[in-house]
Amino acid sequence: MSMDTQTLLVFLLIGLVAGFLASMLVGGGGLISCLLSGVIGAFVGGFLFHALGISLGIENALVVQIIHATVGAIVVVLIARAIA
């Protein structure tokens, strides 16, 4: 599976936005922690929404991905805080 540069940049931008939104909601750190929590949250949020069969009914795919990643990032940050 090959990922071109544009796709990678969009994925990282979605992760950064999601991490920033999550840090605004639950508190957080700097740029790197926002990026990491957002990128990991993108996977977690996508998995959770798919596993639970939740559909947001929004037709804009970018907005849906940001929402999924933000929810996932919140979950990741809260789990990390519970472990630490």
TORSEMI-295065 format. One record per atom (N, C-alpha, C, CB): x, z, y; residue in three letters. Coordinates in steps of 0.001 Angstrom, whole numbers, plus 500000, padded with zeros to 6 digits. Glycine has a CB too. Layout:
XZYala ...
END
This chain:
500852500000498831met 500000500000500000met 500898500000501232met 499030501224499998met 500713499036502074ser 501542498897503261ser 500718499213504501ser 502139497477503350ser 501321499974505406met 500643500341506639met 501433499736507798met 500515501902506784met 500789498883508581asp 501519498279509697asp 501646499276510850asp 500812496990510176asp 502447498926511824thr 502778499833512921thr 501557500205513749thr 503826499207513815thr 500691499250514009gln 499504499528514807gln 498585500521514105gln 498750498235515102gln 498388500360512822thr 497547501276512059thr 498135502674512069thr 497377500783510620thr 499435502778511909leu 500102504077511927leu 499959504748513294leu 501586503918511569leu 500114503990514357leu 499975504557515699leu 498553505032515970leu 500382503532516744leu 497557504270515530val 496160504678515707val 495884505943514908val 495195503545515275val 496412506021513683phe 496231507206512851phe 496860508431513518phe 496843506983511454phe 498058508277514050leu 498726509398514723leu 497998509787516007leu 500185509039515038leu 497462508809516733leu 496715509100517950leu 495431509864517623leu 496388507800518704leu 494737509457516572ile 493536510184516143ile 493909511608515750ile 492841509458514958ile 495015511764515027gly 495476513097514643gly 495822513953515838gly 496671512993513739gly 496462513358516840leu 496826514103518043leu 495592514540518818leu 497731513260518936leu 494629513638518969val 493383513979519673val 492628515067518913val 492486512723519843val 492537514929517599ala 491828515914516790ala 492530517265516843ala 491713515433515341ala 493844517267516763gly 494595518513516853gly 494432519175518207gly 496059518262516580gly 494416518375519271phe 494208518916520612phe 492818519537520734phe 494396517816521672phe 491800518813520246leu 490432519347520313leu 490304520625519500leu 489420518305519811leu 490927520646518322ala 490879521850517491ala 491582523006518185ala 491519521588516117ala 492715522734518842ser 493430523813519532ser 492634524326520725ser 494811523331519993ser 491838523453521345met 490987523902522446met 489858524806521942met 490402522694523191met 489390524547520727leu 488272525324520189leu 488711526633519539leu 487514524496519183leu 489819526610518818val 490236527815518094val 491586528338518559val 490292527533516611val 492151527744519581gly 493459528161520074gly 494541527511519241gly 493600529695520046gly 495655527256519868gly 496699526592519108gly 498004526562519855gly 496284525198518758gly 498892525755519357gly 500241525707519879gly 500524524460520681gly 501211525809518768gly 501705523917520470gly 502185522794521247gly 501847521452520643gly 503643522898521418gly 502569520463521108leu 502320519071520733leu 502513518829519243leu 503230518154521515leu 503600519330518692ile 503889519093517274ile 502852519774516392ile 505298519595516917ile 502459520993516727ser 501458521674515898ser 500102520990516004ser 501333523148516306ser 499763520458517183cys 498514519701517339cys 498547518453516469cys 498285519315518821cys 499672517745516506leu 499804516528515722leu 499722516824514231leu 501117515829516047leu 500430517842513782leu 500408518184512351leu 499030518637511897leu 501428519278512053leu 498413519528512660ser 497083519995512249ser 496066518869512297ser 496622521149513139ser 496201517950513255gly 495273516821513349gly 495441515828512219gly 495452516116514660gly 496693515517511862val 496937514557510779val 496507515149509438val 498431514153510732val 496871516403509186ile 496432517049507942ile 494915517218507962ile 497134518430507751ile 494379517559509129gly 492933517714509273gly 492168516428509041gly 492613518238510632gly 492781515291509334ala 492122514005509086ala 491855513825507601ala 492978512841509617ala 492832514192506786phe 492634514100505335phe 491612515128504857phe 493969514301504596phe 491748516362505333val 490838517435504911val 489408517135505355val 491298518794505485val 489234516741506618gly 487896516447507132gly 487250515272506421gly 487959516167508613gly 488030514216506183gly 487495513066505451gly 487064513442504057gly 488518511960505382gly 487875514267503391phe 487525514723502047phe 486262515584502073phe 488688515511501430phe 486191516534503005leu 485041517440503057leu 483738516698503351leu 485270518513504113leu 483759515828504341phe 482537515098504678phe 482099514198503527phe 482748514264505946phe 483061513571502842his 482726512706501713his 482232513537500534his 483943511861501298his 482903514641500229ala 482531515471499084ala 481156516108499267ala 483577516555498861ala 480847516485500504leu 479552517112500773leu 478453516096501067leu 479676518067501934leu 478822514820501162gly 477846513766501405gly 477239513805502792gly 476762513850500400gly 478018514262503772ile 477527514374505140ile 477791513060505884ile 478202515572505873ile 476740512511506461ser 476865511312507275ser 476390511657508683ser 476046510117506669ser 477186511322509672leu 476863511688511045leu 475878510739511708leu 478113511745511855leu 475712509544511165gly 474788508582511742gly 475312507939513017gly 473481509247512020gly 476613508014513232ile 477238507400514398ile 477856506081513949ile 478316508349515045ile 477620505026514704glu 478103503711514280glu 479522503407514736glu 477186502650514794glu 480056504152515696asn 481417503935516175asn 482393504619515214asn 481593504476517632asn 483163503829514479ala 484053504364513450ala 485138505255514031ala 484687503236512675ala 485638504930515218leu 486689505731515832leu 486182507132516168leu 487214505041517094leu 484986507224516697val 484394508518517030val 484175509339515756val 483057508328517790val 483695508692514707val 483471509382513437val 484787509915512881val 482803508439512417val 485842509121512954gln 487141509561512456gln 487681510729513265gln 488133508410512481gln 487493510706514574ile 487954511817515405ile 487173513085515086ile 487817511470516896ile 485880512966514871ile 485064514142514523ile 485487514692513173ile 483557513786514504ile 485652513831512181his 486100514273510854his 487452514967510951his 486184513078509879his 488383514360511674ala 489724514924511799ala 489702516244512561ala 490652513934512496ala 488851516357513572thr 488764517596514338thr 488206518725513484thr 487896517397515580thr 487153518454512754val 486596519480511860val 487630519877510811val 485301518969511174val 488310518896510248gly 489353519184509276gly 490489519983509878gly 489885517907508693gly 490890519664511111ala 491963520401511778ala 491556521845512043ala 492347519715513092ala 490299522066512407ile 489814523432512603ile 489901524206511298ile 488363523431513133ile 489479523575510206val 489549524214508891val 491007524531508533val 488909523305507808val 491903523581508775val 493324523779508467val 493898524936509281val 494124522487508744val 493598524981510578val 494131526048511429val 493577527405510989val 493786525782512916val 492293527471510690leu 491709528749510276leu 492261529225508935leu 490194528628510192leu 492485528304508006ile 493083528677506722ile 494525529123506910ile 493017527504505733ile 495267528422507760ala 496656528803508018ala 496738530185508646ala 497332527778508927ala 495819530483509552arg 495796531819510160arg 495419532890509154arg 494824531851511328arg 494508532565508246ala 494111533549507233ala 495250533842506273ala 492894533056506455ala 496045532830505967ile 497187533021505046ile 498297533784505735ile 497721531664504535ile 498556533462507011ala 499665534107507741ala 499269535450508142ala 500087533320508956ala 
END
